[in-house]
């Protein structure tokens, strides 16, 4: 993506970005990319949720594909 932006002549800056999700006013899924495991498991029940682990696997796979 960086190469693509450079090709287009887009100005870029180094930044520290994070991402978080809170659905249904905290009653749905909550997740954050900061604060290590405490952000990842903002809802403790997600540690036992197979769908949550599948989402984590897809995020890691996506990151691996992007950084190739």
DSSP file (Angstrom, degrees, kcal/mol; ACC not computed):
  #  RESIDUE AA STRUCTURE BP1 BP2  ACC     N-H-->O    O-->H-N    N-H-->O    O-->H-N    TCO  KAPPA ALPHA  PHI   PSI    X-CA   Y-CA   Z-CA
    1    1 A X     >        0   0    0      0, 0.0     4,-2.5     0, 0.0     5,-0.2   0.000 360.0 360.0 360.0 -39.9    0.0    0.0    0.0
    2    2 A X  H  >  +     0   0    0      1,-0.2     4,-2.6     2,-0.2     5,-0.2   0.923 360.0  50.4 -61.8 -43.8    2.9    2.4    0.8
    3    3 A X  H  > S+     0   0    0      1,-0.2     4,-2.3     2,-0.2    -1,-0.2   0.902 109.5  51.6 -59.9 -40.4    4.4    1.7   -2.6
    4    4 A X  H  > S+     0   0    0      2,-0.2     4,-1.8     1,-0.2    -2,-0.2   0.931 110.4  47.6 -61.9 -46.8    1.0    2.5   -4.2
    5    5 A X  H  X>S+     0   0    0     -4,-2.5     5,-2.6     1,-0.2     4,-0.7   0.898 110.8  51.9 -62.2 -40.0    0.7    5.8   -2.3
    6    6 A X  H ><5S+     0   0    0     -4,-2.6     3,-0.8     1,-0.2    -1,-0.2   0.901 107.0  53.4 -62.6 -40.0    4.3    6.7   -3.3
    7    7 A X  H 3<5S+     0   0    0     -4,-2.3    -1,-0.2     1,-0.3    -2,-0.2   0.871 110.5  47.3 -60.6 -37.5    3.5    6.0   -6.9
    8    8 A X  H 3<5S-     0   0    0     -4,-1.8    -1,-0.3    -5,-0.2    -2,-0.2   0.573 114.9-118.5 -80.5  -9.5    0.5    8.4   -6.7
    9    9 A X  T <<5 +     0   0    0     -3,-0.8     2,-0.4    -4,-0.7    -3,-0.2   0.765  53.3 165.5  77.3  25.5    2.7   11.0   -5.0
   10   10 A X      < -     0   0    0     -5,-2.6    -1,-0.2    -6,-0.1     2,-0.2  -0.611  38.4-122.1 -78.1 129.8    0.6   11.0   -1.8
   11   11 A X        -     0   0    0     -2,-0.4     2,-0.3     1,-0.0    -1,-0.1  -0.509  35.0-168.3 -68.9 137.9    2.2   12.7    1.2
   12   12 A X        -     0   0    0     -2,-0.2     2,-0.3    -6,-0.0    -1,-0.0  -0.924  12.8-165.6-129.9 154.4    2.6   10.3    4.1
   13   13 A X        -     0   0    0     -2,-0.3     2,-0.3     0, 0.0    -2,-0.0  -0.987  30.7-108.5-135.2 146.2    3.6   10.6    7.8
   14   14 A X        +     0   0    0     -2,-0.3     2,-0.3     2,-0.0    -2,-0.0  -0.559  49.7 171.5 -69.8 135.8    4.6    8.1   10.4
   15   15 A X        -     0   0    0     -2,-0.3     2,-0.6     2,-0.0     0, 0.0  -0.946  38.7-125.8-143.9 164.3    1.7    7.6   12.9
   16   16 A X        -     0   0    0     -2,-0.3     2,-0.3     2,-0.0    -2,-0.0  -0.946  39.5-179.2-112.4 107.7    0.7    5.5   15.8
   17   17 A X        -     0   0    0     -2,-0.6     2,-0.3    16,-0.0    -2,-0.0  -0.806  10.2-177.6-113.7 150.2   -2.8    4.2   15.0
   18   18 A X        -     0   0    0     -2,-0.3     2,-0.4     2,-0.0    -2,-0.0  -0.874  10.9-149.3-135.7 171.2   -5.1    1.9   16.9
   19   19 A X        +     0   0    0     -2,-0.3    14,-2.5     2,-0.0     2,-0.3  -0.999  14.4 175.2-144.2 139.3   -8.5    0.4   16.3
   20   20 A X  E     -A   32   0A   0     -2,-0.4     2,-0.4    12,-0.3    12,-0.3  -0.987  10.9-159.0-144.3 156.9  -11.4   -0.5   18.6
   21   21 A X  E     +A   31   0A   0     10,-3.1    10,-2.2    -2,-0.3     2,-0.3  -0.997  10.7 174.8-135.7 137.8  -14.9   -1.8   18.2
   22   22 A X  E     -A   30   0A   0     -2,-0.4     3,-0.3     8,-0.2     2,-0.3  -0.892  14.3-170.9-142.3 113.0  -17.9   -1.7   20.6
   23   23 A X    > > +     0   0    0      6,-2.1     5,-2.5    -2,-0.3     3,-0.7  -0.786  64.7   8.7-106.4 147.5  -21.2   -3.1   19.3
   24   24 A X  G > 5S-     0   0    0     -2,-0.3     3,-2.1     1,-0.2    -1,-0.2   0.892 129.2 -59.7  54.1  47.1  -24.6   -2.8   20.9
   25   25 A X  G 3 5S-     0   0    0     -3,-0.3    -1,-0.2     1,-0.3    -2,-0.1   0.848 106.6 -47.0  52.5  40.1  -23.4   -0.4   23.6
   26   26 A X  G < 5S+     0   0    0     -3,-0.7    -1,-0.3     3,-0.2    -2,-0.2   0.383 125.4  97.5  87.1  -4.4  -20.9   -2.9   24.9
   27   27 A X  T < 5S+     0   0    0     -3,-2.1    -3,-0.2    -4,-0.3    -2,-0.1   0.662  84.1  46.3 -89.6 -17.1  -23.3   -5.9   24.9
   28   28 A X  S   <S-     0   0    0     -5,-2.5     2,-0.4     1,-0.2    -4,-0.1   0.416 118.4 -28.2 -91.5-128.6  -22.1   -7.2   21.6
   29   29 A X        -     0   0    0      2,-0.0    -6,-2.1    17,-0.0     2,-0.4  -0.758  55.6-173.2 -94.3 135.5  -18.5   -7.5   20.6
   30   30 A X  E     +A   22   0A   0     -2,-0.4    13,-0.6    -8,-0.2     2,-0.3  -0.996  14.9 154.2-127.7 137.7  -15.8   -5.3   22.1
   31   31 A X  E     -A   21   0A   0    -10,-2.2   -10,-3.1    -2,-0.4     2,-0.3  -0.981  16.8-170.7-159.4 145.2  -12.2   -5.3   21.0
   32   32 A X  E     -A   20   0A   0      7,-1.6   -12,-0.3    -2,-0.3    10,-0.1  -0.993  22.6-144.8-142.2 149.5   -9.2   -3.0   21.0
   33   33 A X  S    S+     0   0    0    -14,-2.5     3,-0.3    -2,-0.3     2,-0.2   0.503  79.8  72.9 -92.8  -4.2   -5.8   -3.0   19.4
   34   34 A X  S    S+     0   0    0    -15,-0.3     5,-0.2     1,-0.2    -2,-0.1  -0.583  80.6  39.1-102.0 169.2   -4.0   -1.2   22.2
   35   35 A X  S >> S-     0   0    0     -2,-0.2     3,-1.2     4,-0.1     4,-0.8   0.754  97.6-113.1  66.4  27.5   -3.1   -2.4   25.7
   36   36 A X  H >> S-     0   0    0     -3,-0.3     4,-2.1     1,-0.3     3,-0.6  -0.157  85.0  -4.8  57.2-135.7   -2.1   -5.9   24.7
   37   37 A X  H 3> S+     0   0    0      1,-0.2     4,-2.9     2,-0.2    -1,-0.3   0.798 130.3  61.7 -67.4 -29.2   -4.2   -8.8   25.9
   38   38 A X  H <4 S+     0   0    0     -3,-1.2    -1,-0.2     1,-0.2    -2,-0.2   0.855 110.1  41.7 -67.4 -31.4   -6.4   -6.6   28.0
   39   39 A X  H X< S+     0   0    0     -4,-0.8    -7,-1.6    -3,-0.6     3,-1.1   0.875 114.2  51.6 -76.8 -39.3   -7.5   -4.7   24.9
   40   40 A X  H 3< S+     0   0    0     -4,-2.1     3,-0.3     1,-0.3     2,-0.3   0.901 118.7  37.2 -63.4 -41.2   -7.8   -7.9   22.9
   41   41 A X  T 3<  +     0   0    0     -4,-2.9    -1,-0.3     1,-0.2    -2,-0.1  -0.393  68.5 146.3-109.4  54.9  -10.0   -9.5   25.5
   42   42 A X  S <  S+     0   0    0     -3,-1.1     2,-0.6   -12,-0.3    -1,-0.2   0.838  78.1  48.0 -57.2 -32.6  -12.0   -6.4   26.6
   43   43 A X  S >  S-     0   0    0    -13,-0.6     3,-2.1    -3,-0.3     4,-0.3  -0.953  83.5-152.6-107.7 113.3  -14.8   -8.9   27.1
   44   44 A X  G >  S+     0   0    0     -2,-0.6     3,-1.6     1,-0.3     4,-0.2   0.790  90.2  67.7 -57.6 -30.2  -13.4  -11.8   29.1
   45   45 A X  G >  S+     0   0    0      1,-0.3     3,-1.5     2,-0.2    -1,-0.3   0.723  83.5  74.2 -65.5 -19.8  -15.9  -14.2   27.7
   46   46 A X  G X  S+     0   0    0     -3,-2.1     3,-1.3     1,-0.3    -1,-0.3   0.744  78.6  74.2 -65.4 -21.3  -14.3  -13.8   24.2
   47   47 A X  G <  S+     0   0    0     -3,-1.6    -1,-0.3    -4,-0.3    -2,-0.2   0.775 105.8  36.3 -61.2 -24.6  -11.4  -16.0   25.5
   48   48 A X  G <  S+     0   0    0     -3,-1.5     2,-0.7    -4,-0.2    -1,-0.3   0.288  93.3 105.9-108.9   7.6  -13.8  -19.0   25.2
   49   49 A X    <>  -     0   0    0     -3,-1.3     4,-1.9    -4,-0.2     3,-0.4  -0.804  53.4-160.9 -96.2 111.4  -15.6  -17.9   22.1
   50   50 A X  H  > S+     0   0    0     -2,-0.7     4,-2.0     1,-0.2    -1,-0.2   0.849  92.5  56.0 -59.3 -35.1  -14.6  -19.8   18.9
   51   51 A X  H  > S+     0   0    0      2,-0.2     4,-2.0     1,-0.2    -1,-0.2   0.879 106.0  51.2 -64.7 -36.9  -15.9  -17.1   16.6
   52   52 A X  H  > S+     0   0    0     -3,-0.4     4,-2.2     2,-0.2    -2,-0.2   0.921 109.3  49.6 -65.4 -44.1  -13.7  -14.6   18.3
   53   53 A X  H  X S+     0   0    0     -4,-1.9     4,-2.3     1,-0.2    -2,-0.2   0.857 108.6  53.8 -63.8 -34.6  -10.6  -16.8   17.9
   54   54 A X  H  X S+     0   0    0     -4,-2.0     4,-2.2     2,-0.2    -1,-0.2   0.903 107.5  50.7 -64.4 -41.3  -11.5  -17.2   14.2
   55   55 A X  H  X S+     0   0    0     -4,-2.0     4,-2.2     2,-0.2    -2,-0.2   0.921 109.8  49.9 -61.8 -43.8  -11.7  -13.4   13.8
   56   56 A X  H  X S+     0   0    0     -4,-2.2     4,-2.4     1,-0.2    -2,-0.2   0.912 109.6  51.5 -60.9 -42.9   -8.2  -13.1   15.5
   57   57 A X  H  X S+     0   0    0     -4,-2.3     4,-2.4     1,-0.2    -1,-0.2   0.906 109.8  49.3 -60.8 -41.9   -6.9  -15.7   13.1
   58   58 A X  H  X S+     0   0    0     -4,-2.2     4,-2.7     2,-0.2    -1,-0.2   0.871 109.6  51.8 -66.6 -37.0   -8.2  -13.8   10.1
   59   59 A X  H  X S+     0   0    0     -4,-2.2     4,-2.5     2,-0.2    -2,-0.2   0.934 111.7  46.2 -63.4 -46.1   -6.7  -10.6   11.3
   60   60 A X  H  X S+     0   0    0     -4,-2.4     4,-2.2     2,-0.2    -2,-0.2   0.907 113.6  49.4 -63.4 -42.1   -3.3  -12.2   11.7
   61   61 A X  H  X S+     0   0    0     -4,-2.4     4,-2.3     2,-0.2    -2,-0.2   0.920 110.9  49.9 -62.7 -44.0   -3.7  -13.8    8.2
   62   62 A X  H  X S+     0   0    0     -4,-2.7     4,-2.5     2,-0.2    -2,-0.2   0.923 110.0  50.7 -60.9 -45.1   -4.6  -10.4    6.7
   63   63 A X  H  X S+     0   0    0     -4,-2.5     4,-2.2     1,-0.2    -1,-0.2   0.914 110.3  49.9 -59.3 -43.6   -1.6   -8.8    8.3
   64   64 A X  H  < S+     0   0    0     -4,-2.2     4,-0.3     1,-0.2    -1,-0.2   0.886 111.7  47.9 -62.3 -40.0    0.7  -11.5    6.9
   65   65 A X  H >< S+     0   0    0     -4,-2.3     3,-0.8     1,-0.2    -2,-0.2   0.884 112.3  49.3 -67.4 -39.2   -0.8  -11.0    3.4
   66   66 A X  H 3< S+     0   0    0     -4,-2.5    -2,-0.2     1,-0.2    -1,-0.2   0.872 108.9  51.8 -69.6 -37.9   -0.5   -7.2    3.5
   67   67 A X  T 3<        0   0    0     -4,-2.2    -1,-0.2     1,-0.2    -2,-0.2   0.450 360.0 360.0 -82.8   1.0    3.1   -7.3    4.7
   68   68 A X    <         0   0    0     -3,-0.8    -1,-0.2    -4,-0.3    -2,-0.1   0.494 360.0 360.0 -71.3 360.0    4.3   -9.6    1.9
